[in-house]
Amino acid sequence: MSSTDLTALETELAAGIAAAGTLDDLDRVRVAALGKKGRIPELMQTLGKMAPDERKNFGQAVNTVKARITDAIEARKAVLEEAALEARLATERADITLPVRPGPESEGRIHPVSQVMDELAEIFADMGFSVAEGPDIETDDYNFTKLNIPPEHPSRQDHDTFYFSPNEKGERMVLRTHTSPVQIRTMLNQKPPIRIIAPGRVYRCDSDQTHTPMFHQIEALVIDETTHMGHLKWTLEEMCKAFFEVDEVKMRFRSSYFPFTEPSAEIDIAADAIGKPGKWLEIGGCGMVHPKVLENCGIDPTRYQGYAFGMGIDRMAMLKYGLTDLRAFFNADMRWLKHYGFSLLDVPTLAGGLSS
């Protein structure tokens, strides 16, 4: 093939490239020109039949045409892609004024127990308390002995406590029956003044209409040189008013006994919220920290004193949100959770409202 024929071929192929109106048309032109059986590869196959000098010159000429055709195809492809994008933008419009479609964030729900934990943490944080945590599996020493609970105390019996086999150190392990071991760990590792809350799961061999073998509790501990029972009462009253979002709350103390506090009292809340006006629901216990507990943790009881209280989070949720059956908390019923659950985007705040 002469140089004139190569020029004519290049002109023909360039015209086909320029005439391609879509990316598919352009791809057909590319295959016809540069594909395995295309016009230019066919010319390259004829090189073997030529004399060396002729082969060299003709080969260079064909490669030059191939390079120019390749560049022309790429240039045309860029033009067609830009045109295709503009066509899509003109036809595939999105109205950004429409409301956002609900996604997983709006479908998910926070369990009432988790919500109440967050609400109580917000309230106590406002009063200067920090959050302390501890393991669910505790030693007998932390769960009982250091809390002034003697071996003959009923709470140590198998019908009330889940026991494990002794660990490698020979310590008897239990599923904690309260979050009070967190108080012990805090007093052993931190010097007064101390002001903490300890929320979490607790376990007891107890199951009926008003009890479950696993439930949730929050405890508070304050240790300093001047705290007294009046501070305890004020803290509980302010907590209840903030939690129930009312100006006044019906609460009463009943004299009681706990090995780790002296004096001790039960905390009752009026049960009006769950449809039982005139009746009371026990939510926890409180008292001044027993001097022996302070001694067991290396704190001088002649210098320091403090108060502690603990409440059932599940019962607090029942009171505030009108939940009448404790068993529903653990049934994993999505219909119940969608009705009583909370949006994960609504974070409790005192300024914005705890349950807004």
C-alpha positions as CSV (number, residue, x, y, z in Angstrom):
1,M,0.0,0.0,0.0
2,S,1.3,3.4,-0.9
3,S,1.5,6.5,1.2
4,T,-1.4,7.9,-0.7
5,D,-3.5,4.9,0.2
6,L,-2.5,5.3,3.9
7,T,-3.5,9.0,3.8
8,A,-6.9,8.0,2.3
9,L,-7.4,5.3,5.0
10,E,-6.5,7.8,7.8
11,T,-9.0,10.3,6.3
12,E,-11.7,7.7,6.1
13,L,-11.2,6.5,9.7
14,A,-11.0,10.1,11.0
15,A,-14.3,10.8,9.3
16,G,-15.9,7.8,11.0
17,I,-14.6,9.0,14.4
18,A,-16.0,12.5,13.8
19,A,-19.4,11.1,12.8
20,A,-19.7,8.9,15.9
21,G,-22.7,10.3,17.8
22,T,-22.6,8.0,20.9
23,L,-20.0,6.1,22.9
24,D,-21.3,2.9,21.4
25,D,-20.9,4.2,17.8
26,L,-17.4,5.3,18.7
27,D,-16.5,1.9,20.1
28,R,-17.6,0.2,16.8
29,V,-15.3,2.6,14.9
30,R,-12.5,1.8,17.3
31,V,-12.9,-2.0,16.8
32,A,-13.1,-1.6,13.0
33,A,-9.9,0.4,13.0
34,L,-7.8,-1.0,15.8
35,G,-9.4,-4.3,16.8
36,K,-7.8,-7.7,16.3
37,K,-9.2,-7.9,12.7
38,G,-9.3,-4.1,12.2
39,R,-8.0,-2.2,9.2
40,I,-4.7,-1.1,10.7
41,P,-3.7,-4.5,12.2
42,E,-4.4,-6.1,8.8
43,L,-1.8,-3.7,7.3
44,M,0.7,-4.7,10.0
45,Q,0.3,-8.3,9.0
46,T,1.6,-7.6,5.5
47,L,5.0,-6.4,6.7
48,G,6.4,-10.0,6.6
49,K,6.1,-10.1,2.9
50,M,8.1,-6.9,2.2
51,A,11.8,-6.3,1.7
52,P,13.6,-5.1,4.8
53,D,13.9,-1.4,3.7
54,E,10.4,-1.3,2.5
55,R,9.2,-3.0,5.7
56,K,10.9,-0.4,7.9
57,N,9.4,2.6,6.1
58,F,6.0,1.2,5.7
59,G,5.9,0.0,9.3
60,Q,6.8,3.5,10.6
61,A,4.1,5.0,8.4
62,V,1.4,2.6,9.7
63,N,2.4,3.2,13.3
64,T,2.1,6.9,12.8
65,V,-1.4,6.5,11.4
66,K,-2.3,4.2,14.3
67,A,-1.1,6.7,16.9
68,R,-3.1,9.6,15.3
69,I,-6.2,7.5,15.0
70,T,-5.9,6.4,18.7
71,D,-5.5,10.0,19.8
72,A,-8.5,11.0,17.7
73,I,-10.6,8.3,19.3
74,E,-9.6,9.4,22.8
75,A,-10.4,13.0,22.1
76,R,-13.8,12.1,20.6
77,K,-14.5,9.8,23.6
78,A,-13.9,12.7,26.0
79,V,-16.3,14.9,24.1
80,L,-19.0,12.2,24.0
81,E,-18.6,11.4,27.7
82,E,-19.0,15.1,28.6
83,A,-22.1,15.3,26.4
84,A,-23.6,12.1,28.0
85,L,-23.0,13.6,31.5
86,E,-24.7,16.8,30.5
87,A,-27.7,14.9,29.2
88,R,-27.9,12.9,32.5
89,L,-27.7,16.1,34.5
90,A,-30.5,17.6,32.4
91,T,-32.8,14.6,32.8
92,E,-31.9,13.1,36.2
93,R,-32.8,16.0,38.5
94,A,-33.2,15.7,42.3
95,D,-35.5,18.1,44.2
96,I,-33.5,18.9,47.3
97,T,-36.5,20.7,48.8
98,L,-38.2,17.3,49.5
99,P,-38.1,16.0,53.1
100,V,-35.3,13.5,53.8
101,R,-36.4,9.9,53.6
102,P,-36.3,8.1,56.9
103,G,-33.3,5.9,57.2
104,P,-32.0,3.3,59.8
105,E,-31.4,6.1,62.3
106,S,-35.0,6.9,62.5
107,E,-36.1,3.3,62.6
108,G,-33.8,2.2,65.4
109,R,-35.0,2.6,69.0
110,I,-33.2,3.1,72.4
111,H,-34.5,0.7,75.1
112,P,-36.2,2.5,78.0
113,V,-33.6,1.1,80.4
114,S,-30.8,2.6,78.3
115,Q,-32.7,5.9,78.0
116,V,-33.2,6.1,81.8
117,M,-29.5,5.3,82.4
118,D,-28.6,8.2,80.1
119,E,-31.1,10.5,81.8
120,L,-29.8,9.7,85.3
121,A,-26.2,10.1,84.2
122,E,-27.1,13.6,82.9
123,I,-28.7,14.5,86.1
124,F,-25.9,13.4,88.4
125,A,-23.3,14.9,86.1
126,D,-25.0,18.2,86.6
127,M,-24.5,17.7,90.4
128,G,-20.8,16.9,90.1
129,F,-20.9,13.1,90.0
130,S,-18.6,11.1,87.7
131,V,-19.4,7.6,86.3
132,A,-17.5,4.6,87.6
133,E,-17.7,1.1,86.3
134,G,-16.7,-2.4,87.4
135,P,-16.9,-6.1,86.2
136,D,-20.1,-8.1,86.3
137,I,-18.2,-11.1,87.8
138,E,-16.9,-10.1,91.2
139,T,-14.9,-11.6,94.0
140,D,-16.8,-12.7,97.2
141,D,-14.5,-10.2,99.0
142,Y,-15.6,-7.1,97.0
143,N,-19.2,-8.2,96.7
144,F,-19.8,-9.1,100.4
145,T,-16.9,-9.1,102.9
146,K,-15.6,-5.5,102.4
147,L,-19.2,-4.3,102.4
148,N,-19.6,-5.6,106.0
149,I,-21.8,-8.5,104.9
150,P,-20.9,-11.5,107.1
151,P,-20.9,-15.1,105.9
152,E,-24.2,-15.9,107.7
153,H,-26.0,-13.0,105.9
154,P,-29.1,-14.2,103.9
155,S,-27.8,-12.5,100.7
156,R,-24.9,-14.9,100.6
157,Q,-27.2,-17.9,100.3
158,D,-27.4,-19.9,97.1
159,H,-31.0,-19.0,96.6
160,D,-30.1,-15.3,96.3
161,T,-26.6,-15.3,94.6
162,F,-25.2,-16.9,91.5
163,Y,-21.8,-18.5,92.4
164,F,-18.9,-19.6,90.3
165,S,-16.1,-22.0,91.1
166,P,-13.0,-20.4,92.7
167,N,-10.6,-18.8,90.4
168,E,-6.8,-19.6,90.0
169,K,-6.1,-17.5,93.2
170,G,-8.7,-19.5,95.2
171,E,-11.1,-16.6,95.4
172,R,-14.8,-17.4,95.2
173,M,-16.4,-15.6,92.3
174,V,-20.0,-14.4,92.0
175,L,-22.2,-12.5,89.6
176,R,-22.4,-9.2,91.4
177,T,-25.7,-8.9,93.4
178,H,-25.4,-5.1,93.4
179,T,-23.1,-2.4,91.9
180,S,-21.7,-1.7,95.4
181,P,-18.4,-3.5,94.5
182,V,-17.8,-0.5,92.2
183,Q,-17.9,1.7,95.3
184,I,-15.3,-0.6,97.0
185,R,-13.0,-0.5,94.0
186,T,-13.3,3.3,93.9
187,M,-12.5,3.8,97.6
188,L,-9.5,1.4,97.3
189,N,-8.1,3.3,94.4
190,Q,-9.1,6.9,95.0
191,K,-8.6,9.2,98.0
192,P,-11.5,11.3,99.3
193,P,-13.3,13.5,98.3
194,I,-15.3,11.0,96.2
195,R,-18.5,11.6,94.3
196,I,-19.5,8.8,91.8
197,I,-22.4,7.0,90.4
198,A,-22.2,3.3,89.3
199,P,-24.8,2.1,86.8
200,G,-24.9,-1.4,85.5
201,R,-26.4,-4.9,85.4
202,V,-26.8,-6.9,88.6
203,Y,-27.9,-10.5,89.1
204,R,-29.9,-12.3,91.8
205,C,-31.7,-15.7,91.9
206,D,-35.1,-14.1,92.1
207,S,-37.8,-14.3,89.5
208,D,-41.5,-13.4,89.8
209,Q,-44.0,-10.8,88.5
210,T,-42.0,-7.9,90.1
211,H,-38.4,-9.4,89.9
212,T,-36.1,-10.7,87.3
213,P,-32.8,-12.7,87.7
214,M,-30.9,-9.9,85.9
215,F,-31.9,-6.3,86.3
216,H,-30.3,-2.8,86.3
217,Q,-29.2,-0.7,89.2
218,I,-27.5,2.7,89.7
219,E,-25.7,3.5,92.9
220,A,-24.1,6.7,94.2
221,L,-21.3,7.3,96.7
222,V,-20.2,10.5,98.3
223,I,-17.2,10.5,100.7
224,D,-15.8,13.7,102.3
225,E,-15.4,15.3,105.7
226,T,-18.7,17.1,106.1
227,T,-21.4,15.1,104.2
228,H,-24.4,14.1,106.3
229,M,-27.9,12.6,105.9
230,G,-29.5,16.0,105.0
231,H,-27.3,16.1,101.9
232,L,-28.4,12.6,101.0
233,K,-32.1,13.5,101.3
234,W,-31.6,16.7,99.2
235,T,-29.7,14.8,96.5
236,L,-32.4,12.2,96.1
237,E,-35.2,14.8,96.1
238,E,-33.4,16.9,93.4
239,M,-32.7,13.8,91.4
240,C,-36.3,12.7,91.5
241,K,-37.6,16.1,90.5
242,A,-35.3,16.4,87.6
243,F,-35.9,12.8,86.5
244,F,-39.7,13.0,86.6
245,E,-39.5,16.6,85.3
246,V,-41.8,17.9,88.0
247,D,-41.6,20.7,90.6
248,E,-42.6,18.3,93.4
249,V,-42.3,14.6,93.9
250,K,-43.9,12.2,96.4
251,M,-41.0,10.4,98.1
252,R,-40.7,8.8,101.5
253,F,-37.9,7.2,103.6
254,R,-38.6,4.1,105.6
255,S,-36.2,3.1,108.3
256,S,-34.4,-0.1,107.3
257,Y,-31.2,-2.1,107.7
258,F,-28.3,-2.6,105.3
259,P,-24.9,-4.0,106.6
260,F,-23.0,-1.4,104.6
261,T,-24.8,1.7,105.8
262,E,-25.8,3.1,109.2
263,P,-28.4,4.6,109.6
264,S,-30.2,3.1,106.6
265,A,-33.5,3.8,104.8
266,E,-35.7,2.4,102.0
267,I,-36.7,4.9,99.3
268,D,-40.3,4.8,98.1
269,I,-42.0,6.7,95.3
270,A,-45.7,7.3,94.9
271,A,-47.0,4.8,92.2
272,D,-49.5,7.2,90.6
273,A,-47.5,7.0,87.3
274,I,-48.3,3.3,86.8
275,G,-52.0,3.6,87.7
276,K,-51.8,2.8,91.4
277,P,-52.7,6.1,93.1
278,G,-52.3,6.0,96.9
279,K,-49.7,3.2,96.7
280,W,-46.0,3.3,96.9
281,L,-43.2,1.5,94.9
282,E,-39.9,0.8,96.5
283,I,-37.1,2.0,94.2
284,G,-34.0,1.5,96.3
285,G,-32.2,2.0,99.6
286,C,-29.8,4.5,101.1
287,G,-27.9,5.5,104.2
288,M,-24.6,6.7,105.6
289,V,-21.6,4.6,104.7
290,H,-20.8,2.2,107.6
291,P,-17.5,3.0,109.4
292,K,-16.4,-0.6,108.9
293,V,-16.8,-0.3,105.2
294,L,-14.5,2.8,105.2
295,E,-12.0,0.9,107.4
296,N,-12.0,-2.1,105.0
297,C,-11.1,0.3,102.2
298,G,-8.3,2.1,104.1
299,I,-10.3,5.3,104.8
300,D,-10.1,6.8,108.3
301,P,-13.8,6.8,109.6
302,T,-12.9,9.3,112.3
303,R,-12.1,11.9,109.6
304,Y,-14.3,10.9,106.7
305,Q,-17.9,10.0,106.3
306,G,-20.3,9.8,103.4
307,Y,-23.6,8.5,102.0
308,A,-24.6,5.9,99.5
309,F,-27.8,5.0,97.7
310,G,-28.9,2.5,95.1
311,M,-32.0,2.4,92.9
312,G,-33.5,0.0,90.4
313,I,-33.3,1.5,87.0
314,D,-36.0,-0.8,85.6
315,R,-38.5,0.4,88.2
316,M,-37.6,4.0,87.6
317,A,-38.4,3.5,84.0
318,M,-41.7,1.9,84.9
319,L,-42.7,4.8,87.1
320,K,-41.8,7.5,84.6
321,Y,-43.1,6.0,81.4
322,G,-46.1,4.1,82.7
323,L,-44.8,0.6,82.0
324,T,-46.8,-1.9,84.0
325,D,-45.1,-5.3,83.3
326,L,-41.4,-5.7,84.0
327,R,-41.3,-8.9,81.9
328,A,-41.8,-6.9,78.7
329,F,-38.4,-5.3,79.3
330,F,-36.7,-8.6,78.3
331,N,-39.1,-10.1,75.8
332,A,-37.3,-8.6,72.7
333,D,-40.6,-7.7,71.2
334,M,-40.0,-5.2,68.4
335,R,-43.6,-3.9,68.5
336,W,-43.2,-3.1,72.2
337,L,-39.8,-1.4,71.6
338,K,-41.1,0.7,68.7
339,H,-43.9,1.9,71.0
340,Y,-41.9,2.5,74.2
341,G,-38.4,3.1,72.7
342,F,-36.7,6.4,72.1
343,S,-35.0,7.9,69.0
344,L,-31.3,7.4,69.2
345,L,-30.9,11.0,67.9
346,D,-32.7,12.5,71.0
347,V,-29.9,12.7,73.6
348,P,-31.2,13.5,77.1
349,T,-30.1,17.0,78.3
350,L,-31.3,19.0,81.2
351,A,-31.5,22.1,79.1
352,G,-33.5,20.5,76.3
353,G,-35.6,18.2,78.4
354,L,-34.6,14.7,79.4
355,S,-37.4,12.9,77.5
356,S,-38.2,15.5,74.8
